[in-house]
Amino acid sequence: MSVVDFKPHKLQYLVATPGYDDENGNYHEGESHWEGNIPCDAVPNGKAEERTFEDGVVRKYSYTIYLPSNSKSFAIGDRVRISLLGGIEREFEVKGFHHYQKQCKLWV
């Protein structure tokens, strides 16, 4: 008997440190790295659908990602990476995020 995995994908988010000027006035670029291994369900947008997000802007999105209710909050413009079945990885910019009682939704 098989068991259905309701959150078969993994989500990571990009953490970036800002650049800085040293005491000689030389600029040093910040660093960035991927963190997290959040289980999720990434559902592709089957058609060219648009949604009005919390900032009042209408945007097209590629995936709706369902996350556990205790997930960290994401802001519009954050970078995320989804590991899909079959070893496929895709990077996206966050278009919208919302906490619900039993889950969170992320649109990318």
Biopython code that builds the backbone (N, CA, C, O; Angstrom):
import numpy as np
from Bio.PDB.StructureBuilder import StructureBuilder

atoms = [
    (1, "MET", "N", (0.856, -1.170, 0.000)),
    (1, "MET", "CA", (0.000, 0.000, 0.000)),
    (1, "MET", "C", (0.899, 1.227, 0.000)),
    (1, "MET", "O", (1.872, 1.287, 0.751)),
    (2, "SER", "N", (0.577, 2.208, -0.840)),
    (2, "SER", "CA", (1.377, 3.421, -0.913)),
    (2, "SER", "C", (0.776, 4.516, -0.041)),
    (2, "SER", "O", (-0.422, 4.533, 0.240)),
    (3, "VAL", "N", (1.636, 5.415, 0.371)),
    (3, "VAL", "CA", (1.228, 6.532, 1.210)),
    (3, "VAL", "C", (1.461, 7.820, 0.423)),
    (3, "VAL", "O", (2.531, 8.004, -0.157)),
    (4, "VAL", "N", (0.487, 8.695, 0.398)),
    (4, "VAL", "CA", (0.591, 9.955, -0.326)),
    (4, "VAL", "C", (1.365, 10.955, 0.518)),
    (4, "VAL", "O", (1.076, 11.142, 1.700)),
    (5, "ASP", "N", (2.357, 11.600, -0.104)),
    (5, "ASP", "CA", (3.126, 12.653, 0.556)),
    (5, "ASP", "C", (2.494, 13.986, 0.162)),
    (5, "ASP", "O", (2.587, 14.393, -0.996)),
    (6, "PHE", "N", (1.856, 14.667, 1.107)),
    (6, "PHE", "CA", (1.153, 15.916, 0.804)),
    (6, "PHE", "C", (2.103, 17.093, 0.621)),
    (6, "PHE", "O", (1.702, 18.123, 0.079)),
    (7, "LYS", "N", (3.334, 16.967, 1.054)),
    (7, "LYS", "CA", (4.326, 18.027, 0.878)),
    (7, "LYS", "C", (5.598, 17.411, 0.289)),
    (7, "LYS", "O", (6.599, 17.267, 0.990)),
    (8, "PRO", "N", (5.560, 17.042, -1.010)),
    (8, "PRO", "CA", (6.673, 16.310, -1.617)),
    (8, "PRO", "C", (7.865, 17.176, -2.045)),
    (8, "PRO", "O", (8.925, 16.639, -2.367)),
    (9, "HIS", "N", (7.710, 18.480, -2.052)),
    (9, "HIS", "CA", (8.759, 19.370, -2.527)),
    (9, "HIS", "C", (9.459, 20.053, -1.346)),
    (9, "HIS", "O", (8.980, 19.993, -0.214)),
    (10, "LYS", "N", (10.592, 20.699, -1.621)),
    (10, "LYS", "CA", (11.347, 21.424, -0.592)),
    (10, "LYS", "C", (11.556, 22.865, -1.041)),
    (10, "LYS", "O", (11.786, 23.130, -2.221)),
    (11, "LEU", "N", (11.473, 23.791, -0.091)),
    (11, "LEU", "CA", (11.640, 25.212, -0.371)),
    (11, "LEU", "C", (12.845, 25.726, 0.408)),
    (11, "LEU", "O", (13.009, 25.423, 1.589)),
    (12, "GLN", "N", (13.684, 26.505, -0.265)),
    (12, "GLN", "CA", (14.798, 27.197, 0.369)),
    (12, "GLN", "C", (14.659, 28.681, 0.068)),
    (12, "GLN", "O", (14.020, 29.065, -0.912)),
    (13, "TYR", "N", (15.260, 29.515, 0.914)),
    (13, "TYR", "CA", (15.194, 30.959, 0.708)),
    (13, "TYR", "C", (16.602, 31.542, 0.763)),
    (13, "TYR", "O", (17.477, 31.037, 1.465)),
    (14, "LEU", "N", (16.794, 32.616, 0.007)),
    (14, "LEU", "CA", (18.098, 33.251, -0.109)),
    (14, "LEU", "C", (18.278, 34.254, 1.019)),
    (14, "LEU", "O", (17.435, 35.126, 1.231)),
    (15, "VAL", "N", (19.391, 34.122, 1.743)),
    (15, "VAL", "CA", (19.739, 35.061, 2.806)),
    (15, "VAL", "C", (20.952, 35.842, 2.302)),
    (15, "VAL", "O", (21.991, 35.256, 1.999)),
    (16, "ALA", "N", (20.817, 37.153, 2.214)),
    (16, "ALA", "CA", (21.887, 37.994, 1.694)),
    (16, "ALA", "C", (22.331, 39.001, 2.754)),
    (16, "ALA", "O", (21.502, 39.611, 3.430)),
    (17, "THR", "N", (23.640, 39.167, 2.888)),
    (17, "THR", "CA", (24.177, 40.198, 3.777)),
    (17, "THR", "C", (24.556, 41.387, 2.908)),
    (17, "THR", "O", (25.085, 41.204, 1.812)),
    (18, "PRO", "N", (24.297, 42.594, 3.375)),
    (18, "PRO", "CA", (24.595, 43.771, 2.549)),
    (18, "PRO", "C", (26.103, 44.011, 2.444)),
    (18, "PRO", "O", (26.878, 43.578, 3.297)),
    (19, "GLY", "N", (26.494, 44.701, 1.394)),
    (19, "GLY", "CA", (27.892, 45.091, 1.226)),
    (19, "GLY", "C", (28.254, 46.211, 2.198)),
    (19, "GLY", "O", (27.384, 46.790, 2.847)),
    (20, "TYR", "N", (29.543, 46.504, 2.288)),
    (20, "TYR", "CA", (29.993, 47.544, 3.218)),
    (20, "TYR", "C", (31.255, 48.211, 2.690)),
    (20, "TYR", "O", (31.970, 47.649, 1.860)),
    (21, "ASP", "N", (31.519, 49.417, 3.183)),
    (21, "ASP", "CA", (32.753, 50.140, 2.888)),
    (21, "ASP", "C", (33.687, 49.979, 4.070)),
    (21, "ASP", "O", (33.288, 50.197, 5.214)),
    (22, "ASP", "N", (34.942, 49.596, 3.801)),
    (22, "ASP", "CA", (35.904, 49.465, 4.895)),
    (22, "ASP", "C", (36.491, 50.824, 5.246)),
    (22, "ASP", "O", (36.099, 51.840, 4.673)),
    (23, "GLU", "N", (37.438, 50.844, 6.194)),
    (23, "GLU", "CA", (38.010, 52.108, 6.674)),
    (23, "GLU", "C", (38.796, 52.844, 5.599)),
    (23, "GLU", "O", (39.039, 54.043, 5.740)),
    (24, "ASN", "N", (39.204, 52.162, 4.525)),
    (24, "ASN", "CA", (39.926, 52.805, 3.414)),
    (24, "ASN", "C", (38.979, 53.285, 2.318)),
    (24, "ASN", "O", (39.417, 53.864, 1.324)),
    (25, "GLY", "N", (37.692, 53.046, 2.499)),
    (25, "GLY", "CA", (36.713, 53.466, 1.507)),
    (25, "GLY", "C", (36.485, 52.453, 0.408)),
    (25, "GLY", "O", (35.790, 52.742, -0.566)),
    (26, "ASN", "N", (37.056, 51.273, 0.546)),
    (26, "ASN", "CA", (36.864, 50.216, -0.452)),
    (26, "ASN", "C", (35.551, 49.488, -0.174)),
    (26, "ASN", "O", (35.238, 49.145, 0.966)),
    (27, "TYR", "N", (34.799, 49.265, -1.239)),
    (27, "TYR", "CA", (33.521, 48.573, -1.100)),
    (27, "TYR", "C", (33.745, 47.066, -1.171)),
    (27, "TYR", "O", (34.485, 46.581, -2.026)),
    (28, "HIS", "N", (33.108, 46.338, -0.277)),
    (28, "HIS", "CA", (33.138, 44.879, -0.263)),
    (28, "HIS", "C", (31.708, 44.377, -0.434)),
    (28, "HIS", "O", (30.806, 44.747, 0.317)),
    (29, "GLU", "N", (31.525, 43.520, -1.447)),
    (29, "GLU", "CA", (30.184, 42.987, -1.688)),
    (29, "GLU", "C", (29.746, 42.066, -0.568)),
    (29, "GLU", "O", (30.562, 41.385, 0.052)),
    (30, "GLY", "N", (28.451, 42.055, -0.319)),
    (30, "GLY", "CA", (27.888, 41.150, 0.676)),
    (30, "GLY", "C", (27.877, 39.731, 0.147)),
    (30, "GLY", "O", (28.149, 39.488, -1.028)),
    (31, "GLU", "N", (27.564, 38.813, 1.015)),
    (31, "GLU", "CA", (27.502, 37.407, 0.643)),
    (31, "GLU", "C", (26.059, 36.932, 0.700)),
    (31, "GLU", "O", (25.226, 37.519, 1.392)),
    (32, "SER", "N", (25.777, 35.876, -0.026)),
    (32, "SER", "CA", (24.439, 35.288, 0.025)),
    (32, "SER", "C", (24.558, 33.777, 0.029)),
    (32, "SER", "O", (25.498, 33.209, -0.526)),
    (33, "HIS", "N", (23.593, 33.140, 0.662)),
    (33, "HIS", "CA", (23.547, 31.681, 0.713)),
    (33, "HIS", "C", (22.104, 31.236, 0.901)),
    (33, "HIS", "O", (21.257, 32.002, 1.362)),
    (34, "TRP", "N", (21.839, 29.988, 0.537)),
    (34, "TRP", "CA", (20.501, 29.419, 0.657)),
    (34, "TRP", "C", (20.342, 28.763, 2.018)),
    (34, "TRP", "O", (21.244, 28.073, 2.493)),
    (35, "GLU", "N", (19.197, 28.980, 2.639)),
    (35, "GLU", "CA", (18.878, 28.357, 3.925)),
    (35, "GLU", "C", (17.512, 27.689, 3.833)),
    (35, "GLU", "O", (16.729, 27.945, 2.919)),
    (36, "GLY", "N", (17.255, 26.832, 4.800)),
    (36, "GLY", "CA", (15.952, 26.196, 4.914)),
    (36, "GLY", "C", (15.849, 24.921, 4.093)),
    (36, "GLY", "O", (16.576, 24.709, 3.122)),
    (37, "ASN", "N", (14.947, 24.110, 4.508)),
    (37, "ASN", "CA", (14.594, 22.874, 3.816)),
    (37, "ASN", "C", (13.130, 22.606, 4.172)),
    (37, "ASN", "O", (12.795, 21.569, 4.746)),
    (38, "ILE", "N", (12.275, 23.550, 3.822)),
    (38, "ILE", "CA", (10.882, 23.557, 4.243)),
    (38, "ILE", "C", (10.060, 22.636, 3.336)),
    (38, "ILE", "O", (10.043, 22.825, 2.120)),
    (39, "PRO", "N", (9.379, 21.645, 3.914)),
    (39, "PRO", "CA", (8.515, 20.795, 3.083)),
    (39, "PRO", "C", (7.334, 21.608, 2.553)),
    (39, "PRO", "O", (6.750, 22.409, 3.283)),
    (40, "CYS", "N", (6.986, 21.403, 1.289)),
    (40, "CYS", "CA", (5.904, 22.192, 0.693)),
    (40, "CYS", "C", (5.256, 21.418, -0.444)),
    (40, "CYS", "O", (5.727, 20.351, -0.838)),
    (41, "ASP", "N", (4.179, 21.969, -0.958)),
    (41, "ASP", "CA", (3.513, 21.443, -2.140)),
    (41, "ASP", "C", (3.437, 22.573, -3.145)),
    (41, "ASP", "O", (2.709, 23.543, -2.934)),
    (42, "ALA", "N", (4.179, 22.461, -4.237)),
    (42, "ALA", "CA", (4.217, 23.491, -5.272)),
    (42, "ALA", "C", (3.253, 23.104, -6.387)),
    (42, "ALA", "O", (3.455, 22.100, -7.070)),
    (43, "VAL", "N", (2.205, 23.905, -6.570)),
    (43, "VAL", "CA", (1.175, 23.628, -7.568)),
    (43, "VAL", "C", (1.309, 24.655, -8.688)),
    (43, "VAL", "O", (1.144, 25.851, -8.447)),
    (44, "PRO", "N", (1.606, 24.206, -9.915)),
    (44, "PRO", "CA", (1.763, 25.160, -11.010)),
    (44, "PRO", "C", (0.446, 25.844, -11.366)),
    (44, "PRO", "O", (-0.633, 25.262, -11.254)),
    (45, "ASN", "N", (0.570, 27.087, -11.797)),
    (45, "ASN", "CA", (-0.569, 27.843, -12.284)),
    (45, "ASN", "C", (-0.864, 27.307, -13.683)),
    (45, "ASN", "O", (-0.040, 27.458, -14.585)),
    (46, "GLY", "N", (-1.997, 26.700, -13.870)),
    (46, "GLY", "CA", (-2.315, 26.036, -15.125)),
    (46, "GLY", "C", (-2.612, 26.950, -16.287)),
    (46, "GLY", "O", (-2.641, 26.499, -17.432)),
    (47, "LYS", "N", (-2.834, 28.223, -16.023)),
    (47, "LYS", "CA", (-3.132, 29.171, -17.101)),
    (47, "LYS", "C", (-2.549, 30.523, -16.727)),
    (47, "LYS", "O", (-2.030, 30.685, -15.622)),
    (48, "ALA", "N", (-2.624, 31.470, -17.602)),
    (48, "ALA", "CA", (-2.064, 32.798, -17.352)),
    (48, "ALA", "C", (-2.983, 33.569, -16.403)),
    (48, "ALA", "O", (-3.656, 34.520, -16.802)),
    (49, "GLU", "N", (-2.995, 33.146, -15.159)),
    (49, "GLU", "CA", (-3.872, 33.745, -14.164)),
    (49, "GLU", "C", (-3.146, 34.860, -13.428)),
    (49, "GLU", "O", (-1.929, 34.808, -13.250)),
    (50, "GLU", "N", (-3.895, 35.865, -13.005)),
    (50, "GLU", "CA", (-3.358, 36.987, -12.241)),
    (50, "GLU", "C", (-4.069, 37.049, -10.906)),
    (50, "GLU", "O", (-5.163, 36.511, -10.740)),
    (51, "ARG", "N", (-3.430, 37.714, -9.955)),
    (51, "ARG", "CA", (-4.007, 37.852, -8.618)),
    (51, "ARG", "C", (-3.640, 39.220, -8.081)),
    (51, "ARG", "O", (-2.546, 39.720, -8.344)),
    (52, "THR", "N", (-4.556, 39.837, -7.321)),
    (52, "THR", "CA", (-4.255, 41.087, -6.634)),
    (52, "THR", "C", (-3.652, 40.734, -5.282)),
    (52, "THR", "O", (-4.305, 40.085, -4.464)),
    (53, "PHE", "N", (-2.425, 41.148, -5.041)),
    (53, "PHE", "CA", (-1.711, 40.792, -3.819)),
    (53, "PHE", "C", (-1.895, 41.840, -2.741)),
    (53, "PHE", "O", (-2.528, 42.872, -2.965)),
    (54, "GLU", "N", (-1.331, 41.567, -1.553)),
    (54, "GLU", "CA", (-1.576, 42.405, -0.376)),
    (54, "GLU", "C", (-1.113, 43.845, -0.530)),
    (54, "GLU", "O", (-1.576, 44.715, 0.208)),
    (55, "ASP", "N", (-0.213, 44.122, -1.466)),
    (55, "ASP", "CA", (0.211, 45.504, -1.694)),
    (55, "ASP", "C", (-0.669, 46.214, -2.720)),
    (55, "ASP", "O", (-0.399, 47.360, -3.079)),
    (56, "GLY", "N", (-1.727, 45.537, -3.197)),
    (56, "GLY", "CA", (-2.680, 46.138, -4.124)),
    (56, "GLY", "C", (-2.284, 46.025, -5.590)),
    (56, "GLY", "O", (-3.001, 46.526, -6.456)),
    (57, "VAL", "N", (-1.176, 45.387, -5.884)),
    (57, "VAL", "CA", (-0.695, 45.259, -7.259)),
    (57, "VAL", "C", (-1.152, 43.919, -7.827)),
    (57, "VAL", "O", (-1.099, 42.891, -7.153)),
    (58, "VAL", "N", (-1.603, 43.951, -9.085)),
    (58, "VAL", "CA", (-2.004, 42.733, -9.782)),
    (58, "VAL", "C", (-0.758, 42.164, -10.470)),
    (58, "VAL", "O", (-0.089, 42.862, -11.233)),
    (59, "ARG", "N", (-0.455, 40.889, -10.193)),
    (59, "ARG", "CA", (0.713, 40.242, -10.772)),
    (59, "ARG", "C", (0.343, 38.852, -11.292)),
    (59, "ARG", "O", (-0.562, 38.199, -10.772)),
    (60, "LYS", "N", (1.063, 38.415, -12.331)),
    (60, "LYS", "CA", (0.962, 37.036, -12.793)),
    (60, "LYS", "C", (1.893, 36.199, -11.929)),
    (60, "LYS", "O", (2.923, 36.690, -11.468)),
    (61, "TYR", "N", (1.537, 34.944, -11.709)),
    (61, "TYR", "CA", (2.372, 34.060, -10.905)),
    (61, "TYR", "C", (2.477, 32.703, -11.580)),
    (61, "TYR", "O", (1.618, 32.329, -12.379)),
    (62, "SER", "N", (3.539, 31.963, -11.254)),
    (62, "SER", "CA", (3.795, 30.668, -11.869)),
    (62, "SER", "C", (3.349, 29.495, -10.999)),
    (62, "SER", "O", (2.836, 28.501, -11.512)),
    (63, "TYR", "N", (3.544, 29.609, -9.677)),
    (63, "TYR", "CA", (3.216, 28.536, -8.744)),
    (63, "TYR", "C", (2.515, 29.097, -7.517)),
    (63, "TYR", "O", (2.785, 30.223, -7.099)),
    (64, "THR", "N", (1.617, 28.312, -6.945)),
    (64, "THR", "CA", (1.113, 28.528, -5.595)),
    (64, "THR", "C", (1.786, 27.462, -4.749)),
    (64, "THR", "O", (1.693, 26.273, -5.055)),
    (65, "ILE", "N", (2.462, 27.879, -3.688)),
    (65, "ILE", "CA", (3.200, 26.953, -2.843)),
    (65, "ILE", "C", (2.518, 26.902, -1.485)),
    (65, "ILE", "O", (2.331, 27.928, -0.831)),
    (66, "TYR", "N", (2.150, 25.698, -1.072)),
    (66, "TYR", "CA", (1.491, 25.481, 0.214)),
    (66, "TYR", "C", (2.543, 25.053, 1.234)),
    (66, "TYR", "O", (3.252, 24.066, 1.038)),
    (67, "LEU", "N", (2.631, 25.812, 2.326)),
    (67, "LEU", "CA", (3.632, 25.597, 3.368)),
    (67, "LEU", "C", (2.957, 25.267, 4.695)),
    (67, "LEU", "O", (1.771, 25.544, 4.868)),
    (68, "PRO", "N", (3.704, 24.675, 5.642)),
    (68, "PRO", "CA", (3.140, 24.445, 6.982)),
    (68, "PRO", "C", (2.766, 25.768, 7.656)),
    (68, "PRO", "O", (3.322, 26.816, 7.326)),
    (69, "SER", "N", (1.838, 25.718, 8.586)),
    (69, "SER", "CA", (1.342, 26.939, 9.235)),
    (69, "SER", "C", (2.402, 27.645, 10.079)),
    (69, "SER", "O", (2.270, 28.839, 10.346)),
    (70, "ASN", "N", (3.441, 26.942, 10.502)),
    (70, "ASN", "CA", (4.471, 27.555, 11.333)),
    (70, "ASN", "C", (5.666, 28.055, 10.516)),
    (70, "ASN", "O", (6.738, 28.285, 11.077)),
    (71, "SER", "N", (5.501, 28.225, 9.217)),
    (71, "SER", "CA", (6.589, 28.677, 8.348)),
    (71, "SER", "C", (6.942, 30.131, 8.618)),
    (71, "SER", "O", (6.124, 30.903, 9.118)),
    (72, "LYS", "N", (8.164, 30.488, 8.280)),
    (72, "LYS", "CA", (8.588, 31.888, 8.391)),
    (72, "LYS", "C", (7.805, 32.728, 7.390)),
    (72, "LYS", "O", (7.291, 32.212, 6.398)),
    (73, "SER", "N", (7.722, 34.013, 7.658)),
    (73, "SER", "CA", (7.035, 34.922, 6.745)),
    (73, "SER", "C", (7.972, 35.325, 5.605)),
    (73, "SER", "O", (9.183, 35.445, 5.793)),
    (74, "PHE", "N", (7.400, 35.529, 4.443)),
    (74, "PHE", "CA", (8.156, 35.969, 3.275)),
    (74, "PHE", "C", (7.620, 37.314, 2.828)),
    (74, "PHE", "O", (6.433, 37.603, 2.977)),
    (75, "ALA", "N", (8.502, 38.134, 2.280)),
    (75, "ALA", "CA", (8.126, 39.454, 1.779)),
    (75, "ALA", "C", (8.172, 39.451, 0.250)),
    (75, "ALA", "O", (8.898, 38.662, -0.356)),
    (76, "ILE", "N", (7.407, 40.320, -0.351)),
    (76, "ILE", "CA", (7.421, 40.462, -1.798)),
    (76, "ILE", "C", (8.842, 40.836, -2.221)),
    (76, "ILE", "O", (9.450, 41.749, -1.661)),
    (77, "GLY", "N", (9.356, 40.119, -3.214)),
    (77, "GLY", "CA", (10.709, 40.364, -3.706)),
    (77, "GLY", "C", (11.754, 39.406, -3.172)),
    (77, "GLY", "O", (12.857, 39.346, -3.716)),
    (78, "ASP", "N", (11.441, 38.644, -2.113)),
    (78, "ASP", "CA", (12.394, 37.639, -1.608)),
    (78, "ASP", "C", (12.654, 36.608, -2.696)),
    (78, "ASP", "O", (11.796, 36.359, -3.542)),
    (79, "ARG", "N", (13.844, 36.007, -2.671)),
    (79, "ARG", "CA", (14.200, 34.949, -3.612)),
    (79, "ARG", "C", (14.041, 33.596, -2.935)),
    (79, "ARG", "O", (14.497, 33.402, -1.808)),
    (80, "VAL", "N", (13.387, 32.649, -3.630)),
    (80, "VAL", "CA", (13.203, 31.299, -3.113)),
    (80, "VAL", "C", (13.607, 30.293, -4.196)),
    (80, "VAL", "O", (13.614, 30.596, -5.389)),
    (81, "ARG", "N", (13.940, 29.097, -3.737)),
    (81, "ARG", "CA", (14.290, 28.006, -4.644)),
    (81, "ARG", "C", (13.443, 26.798, -4.256)),
    (81, "ARG", "O", (13.373, 26.424, -3.085)),
    (82, "ILE", "N", (12.798, 26.188, -5.262)),
    (82, "ILE", "CA", (11.957, 25.024, -5.028)),
    (82, "ILE", "C", (12.650, 23.803, -5.614)),
    (82, "ILE", "O", (13.088, 23.820, -6.764)),
    (83, "SER", "N", (12.746, 22.742, -4.817)),
    (83, "SER", "CA", (13.241, 21.456, -5.302)),
    (83, "SER", "C", (12.021, 20.592, -5.588)),
    (83, "SER", "O", (11.325, 20.148, -4.673)),
    (84, "LEU", "N", (11.777, 20.363, -6.864)),
    (84, "LEU", "CA", (10.616, 19.595, -7.301)),
    (84, "LEU", "C", (10.980, 18.124, -7.430)),
    (84, "LEU", "O", (12.148, 17.754, -7.317)),
    (85, "LEU", "N", (9.987, 17.300, -7.664)),
    (85, "LEU", "CA", (10.230, 15.871, -7.876)),
    (85, "LEU", "C", (11.093, 15.680, -9.121)),
    (85, "LEU", "O", (11.010, 16.463, -10.067)),
    (86, "GLY", "N", (11.909, 14.650, -9.113)),
    (86, "GLY", "CA", (12.779, 14.377, -10.249)),
    (86, "GLY", "C", (14.069, 15.174, -10.215)),
    (86, "GLY", "O", (14.802, 15.196, -11.204)),
    (87, "GLY", "N", (14.367, 15.832, -9.094)),
    (87, "GLY", "CA", (15.614, 16.588, -8.967)),
    (87, "GLY", "C", (15.612, 17.934, -9.656)),
    (87, "GLY", "O", (16.677, 18.527, -9.830)),
    (88, "ILE", "N", (14.469, 18.432, -10.050)),
    (88, "ILE", "CA", (14.379, 19.730, -10.733)),
    (88, "ILE", "C", (14.377, 20.843, -9.689)),
    (88, "ILE", "O", (13.637, 20.779, -8.707)),
    (89, "GLU", "N", (15.214, 21.870, -9.906)),
    (89, "GLU", "CA", (15.238, 23.039, -9.019)),
    (89, "GLU", "C", (14.908, 24.275, -9.837)),
    (89, "GLU", "O", (15.393, 24.447, -10.955)),
    (90, "ARG", "N", (14.076, 25.129, -9.263)),
    (90, "ARG", "CA", (13.704, 26.374, -9.924)),
    (90, "ARG", "C", (13.781, 27.511, -8.916)),
    (90, "ARG", "O", (13.430, 27.345, -7.748)),
    (91, "GLU", "N", (14.245, 28.667, -9.380)),
    (91, "GLU", "CA", (14.319, 29.859, -8.534)),
    (91, "GLU", "C", (13.247, 30.840, -8.956)),
    (91, "GLU", "O", (12.948, 30.996, -10.139)),
    (92, "PHE", "N", (12.664, 31.510, -7.943)),
    (92, "PHE", "CA", (11.594, 32.470, -8.191)),
    (92, "PHE", "C", (11.722, 33.668, -7.271)),
    (92, "PHE", "O", (12.445, 33.642, -6.276)),
    (93, "GLU", "N", (11.005, 34.713, -7.630)),
    (93, "GLU", "CA", (10.831, 35.878, -6.768)),
    (93, "GLU", "C", (9.437, 35.775, -6.152)),
    (93, "GLU", "O", (8.472, 35.422, -6.830)),
    (94, "VAL", "N", (9.346, 36.087, -4.872)),
    (94, "VAL", "CA", (8.063, 36.024, -4.169)),
    (94, "VAL", "C", (7.155, 37.141, -4.679)),
    (94, "VAL", "O", (7.545, 38.308, -4.716)),
    (95, "LYS", "N", (5.939, 36.764, -5.071)),
    (95, "LYS", "CA", (4.933, 37.736, -5.533)),
    (95, "LYS", "C", (3.939, 38.066, -4.430)),
    (95, "LYS", "O", (3.383, 39.164, -4.391)),
    (96, "GLY", "N", (3.715, 37.093, -3.519)),
    (96, "GLY", "CA", (2.782, 37.305, -2.418)),
    (96, "GLY", "C", (2.882, 36.183, -1.403)),
    (96, "GLY", "O", (3.335, 35.083, -1.719)),
    (97, "PHE", "N", (2.453, 36.472, -0.176)),
    (97, "PHE", "CA", (2.511, 35.492, 0.912)),
    (97, "PHE", "C", (1.365, 35.777, 1.870)),
    (97, "PHE", "O", (1.012, 36.929, 2.121)),
    (98, "HIS", "N", (0.784, 34.681, 2.409)),
    (98, "HIS", "CA", (-0.288, 34.857, 3.381)),
    (98, "HIS", "C", (-0.300, 33.690, 4.365)),
    (98, "HIS", "O", (-0.211, 32.527, 3.970)),
    (99, "HIS", "N", (-0.412, 34.023, 5.667)),
    (99, "HIS", "CA", (-0.585, 33.014, 6.720)),
    (99, "HIS", "C", (-2.073, 32.730, 6.878)),
    (99, "HIS", "O", (-2.877, 33.654, 7.003)),
    (100, "TYR", "N", (-2.430, 31.478, 6.871)),
    (100, "TYR", "CA", (-3.781, 31.049, 7.199)),
    (100, "TYR", "C", (-3.701, 30.248, 8.490)),
    (100, "TYR", "O", (-2.604, 30.019, 8.999)),
    (101, "GLN", "N", (-4.828, 29.820, 9.029)),
    (101, "GLN", "CA", (-4.836, 29.104, 10.296)),
    (101, "GLN", "C", (-4.115, 27.763, 10.207)),
    (101, "GLN", "O", (-3.363, 27.406, 11.114)),
    (102, "LYS", "N", (-4.334, 27.015, 9.122)),
    (102, "LYS", "CA", (-3.773, 25.658, 9.027)),
    (102, "LYS", "C", (-2.649, 25.531, 8.021)),
    (102, "LYS", "O", (-2.040, 24.466, 7.919)),
    (103, "GLN", "N", (-2.353, 26.592, 7.268)),
    (103, "GLN", "CA", (-1.298, 26.549, 6.269)),
    (103, "GLN", "C", (-0.886, 27.962, 5.882)),
    (103, "GLN", "O", (-1.515, 28.937, 6.296)),
    (104, "CYS", "N", (0.159, 28.067, 5.098)),
    (104, "CYS", "CA", (0.583, 29.330, 4.519)),
    (104, "CYS", "C", (0.597, 29.153, 3.010)),
    (104, "CYS", "O", (0.837, 28.056, 2.506)),
    (105, "LYS", "N", (0.338, 30.238, 2.292)),
    (105, "LYS", "CA", (0.400, 30.206, 0.841)),
    (105, "LYS", "C", (1.445, 31.212, 0.386)),
    (105, "LYS", "O", (1.537, 32.326, 0.902)),
    (106, "LEU", "N", (2.221, 30.787, -0.590)),
    (106, "LEU", "CA", (3.264, 31.615, -1.177)),
    (106, "LEU", "C", (3.050, 31.590, -2.681)),
    (106, "LEU", "O", (2.908, 30.518, -3.268)),
    (107, "TRP", "N", (3.026, 32.747, -3.304)),
    (107, "TRP", "CA", (2.864, 32.828, -4.754)),
    (107, "TRP", "C", (4.183, 33.301, -5.354)),
    (107, "TRP", "O", (4.766, 34.293, -4.916)),
    (108, "VAL", "N", (4.637, 32.567, -6.364)),
    (108, "VAL", "CA", (5.903, 32.929, -7.015)),
    (108, "VAL", "C", (5.725, 32.990, -8.520)),
    (108, "VAL", "O", (6.678, 33.279, -9.243)),
]
sb = StructureBuilder()
sb.init_structure("model")
sb.init_model(0)
sb.init_chain("A")
sb.init_seg("    ")
for serial, (resi, resn, name, xyz) in enumerate(atoms, 1):
    if name == "N":
        sb.init_residue(resn, " ", resi, " ")
    sb.init_atom(name, np.array(xyz, "f"), 0.0, 1.0, " ", f" {name:<3s}", serial, name[0])
structure = sb.get_structure()
